[in-house]
């Protein structure tokens, strides 16, 4: 027996867990989401505990006093800029982790080609996709600003309330670090979060599932984890986010790749942030 015969007859390399079938891929998705969420919570806990210690020891972290009632209520009683930065750093870690894992899994799914595994292809029906993205931006702004019902607060998730809180406190002149936190948070919501979430929820997993399942099954299987993740802290928001998730999923399918859903996601988040920053006055000024 020659060496070549031994090599040919040798065992095949073991496939990655999520490459063994669509259900394995979904299990990998859920596992990574849980791991990243837990790591983000642990990191935020460590950072917040450390900030409380530093503030308590008087090491120069300024606690904001005389903040109007209702602002930064998520971080009472300290009302500290340090706490906002702790949450911001934890969110940054979460999105960067999703981006890193999504890129790695896309490379495996694409047999070494990250772009192929992520579904990074030219836009199909570009004019329709741009129109959909602009429409989602306008609808997001109108919905968030309360243009239809006049009731805004119940529909704002904690992340967007944090955007408005940082803007409100920054406008009251409580320090440049509030303006910086506001800018960083908005940039991450509009740019980093859509890239990370689309790559993670409609990138590699879409490519992997589409090899075995039909389009409706792939659309449903990728939409549910995305929807549940964003509504895990508020079940009522699931119904609100249902049409948004459906539109992003349809954009991914009919747009020919991840670029379409990413475009719509960026425009939607931009519309929401614009409404929070421009159209809604948290101080209740008539």
N, C-alpha and C positions, 0 to 999 in steps of 0.2 A: 504493500500500500504506500503510495507516494504521499508527500507532504500536502500536495494540492487536494488529494482525496480526503485527507483528514480535515482540512480547512472547510471544504464544501460540505462534508458530512457532519460538521460540528453543530452545536446548538445555536439557534437563532438568538440574537440579542433580545433581552427582555424589554418589552414595550413599556412606555410610561403608563402610569395608572390611568390617566384620563384618555389615553389612546385605545383602551381596551373596549370601548363601546360608549354610546351616548349617555347611558346612565352613570357610567364611571366618570364621564366628563362633568355631568351635573353634580355628582357627589364631590368632585374636586373643586368645582365652583363654590358650592356651599361651604366646604371646608376652609377654603382660602378666605371667603368673606368672614366666617366666624373667627378665624385666626387673626386677620387684620383688625377686625373690630375689637377683639379682646386686647390685642397689643396696643391699640390706640387708647382704649379706656385705661389700661394700666399706666401708659405713658402720661396721660392727662392727670391721673391721680397722683403720680409721682411729682409732676411739675407743680400742680396746685398745692400739694402738701409742702413742697420746697418753698413756694412763693409765700405761703402763710408763715413759714418759719422765718424767712428773711424779713418779711414785713414786721413780724412780731419782735425780731431782734433789732429792728431799727437800722437796717443796712442800706437805707437810701431808696427803697421802693416806695414811692409816694402813694398813699391811699387817697382816693378821691372823696372829698367830703362835700356835703350840701348838694348832692345830686338829686334832681327832682324825683319824686315818687314815680315808680314805674320803669325807670331806666335801670338797666343792669340788674333787674330783680333776680335773674338766674344766678347771680354771683353775690347776693347779699349774704352777710352784712358787710363784707370788706369793701365792695365797690372799687376794687383795685384794678388798675391797668395791667398789672402783672397777671391777674387771673384771665383777662381777655387774651393776653399773649400766650398763656399756657394752653388755652383752648385752641387758639390759632395754630400753635405749633403741633398740637395733637392732630388737628385736621390736616395740616400739611403732611405730616407723617402718614396719615391714612391714605391720602390721595397719591402720594409718591409711592407708597407700598403697592397700591392697586396698579399703578402705572408700571412699576418694575415687574410685578408678577405677571401682569397682562402681556408685557413685551416678551418675557421669557416663555410663557405658554404659547404665545403666537409663533415664536421661533420653532418650538417643538411641533406645533400643529402644522406649520408650513414646511416641515422637513428641512429646517435650516434657513428658510426664507421668511423673515419676520413680516414683511409686507404682505406676502401671500397668506400667511396664517392669520393675520389681522383683518384680511379682507380690504386692504388698502388699494382700491381700484378707482379709475376715473369715474366721475359722476355720470350716471345714466339719467336722461331727461333733466339736464342741469337747470333750465329755466323753471321747470316745475318745482324742483327741489329748493331753489332760491326763493321762489314765491311762497312755498310752504314755510321756509325758515323765517321770512319776514312776517308772514301771517302769525306764526307762533309767537314771535316777539311782540307783536301788537296785542294779541290776545292775552299774553302773560302780563303786559303792562296794564291793560284794562282790568283784568281779573284781580291783580294784586292791589291796584289803587282803589278798589271798591267802586269802580265806575258803574257796575251793574246793580249792586245791592247796597252800597254805602257802608258795608260792614267789612272791615279789613282784618282786625287783630286775630280773630279765630282762625283765619286762613293762612297766617304767616307761620312757617315752621321756626323752630328755635334758631336755626342758622341765619335766617333773614331778619329775625328780631335782633340778633346780635349785630347785623349790619346796621340796622337803624339805631340801635343803642350806641354804637361807637360813633356814628355820625352825629347823633344828638349831643353826646357828651363833648365831642370834639368841637362842635359849634359853640358850646358854652365856654370854651377857652380853658379846658382842664389839662392842656399839655400837648406837645407835638406828637407824642407817642400814640395818642388816640387817632390823629389823622393818619399816621403811618399804618396803624392797625387796620383802619378803615380801607385804605388803598390796597394793602396786601390781601385783605379778605375778599374784596371785590374782584381783584385780578385772579385770585384762586378760584372763586366761584364761577367766573365767566370763562376762564381759559383752562386752568389745571383740572378742575373737577370734571368738565365734560370729556376731556381727552382721556383721563384715567377711567371714568365710568364707562364710556363707549368702548374703549379697548378691552375692558374687563368683562362687560356684560353683553356686548354685541360685536366683539372682535373674534378672539380665538375660539370662544365657545360656539359662536354662530358657525364658523368654518368647520368645527369638529362635528357638530350635530347635523349640519347639512349633508354630510357624507352618508348618513344613515337614514335620516328622517326627511319627510316632505316639508315644504315651506310652512304650512300652517302649524305643524308640530314644533318646528324650530322657532317660529315667532312667539308661540305661547310659552315655550320652555325658557326662552331668554327674557321675556317680558315679566314673568312672575317673580323671579329673584330680584330684579331691579325694582319692581313695584313694592315688594315686601320690605326690602331694605330701607326705602325712603319712607315707608309708613309704619315702621316697627315701633316707633315711639308715639305714634298717633294714628290709631286705626281709622279715624274719620278721614284722614288725609288720603287714604288709599282710594276712596271713591273720587276725590278731587284730582288725584294724579293719574287716574285710569285713562282718560283721554290723551293726556300728555304722553304717557308710556305707549299707548297704541299708535300715536302719530310718529314717535321716534322709531318704533318697530317697523311701521309701514315705510318710513323713509329709508331705513336700512335695507329693506327687501326690494322696494321698487327703485331705489337710488343706485343699486348695483354694488354697493360697498359701504364701508364704515364712514367714508367721507360725507355721505348724505346725512346720516343720523348725527354725526358730529357737528355738521353745520347747523342743523336744526337745534341741537342741544345748546350750542354756544349762543345762538340768537335767543332762545327761550330764556336761558339764565340771564342774559344781558337785559332782556325786557323786564324780568322780575326785579333785578337790581335797580334798573332805572326808575321803576315805579316806586320802589322803597325810598330811593334817595331824592327823587324829584317831586313825585306826586303826592306822597303821603306825609303829613305833618304829625309826628308823634306827640307834639306838645299841645295839639288840639287848637291851634291858632285859627280863628274863623277867617 
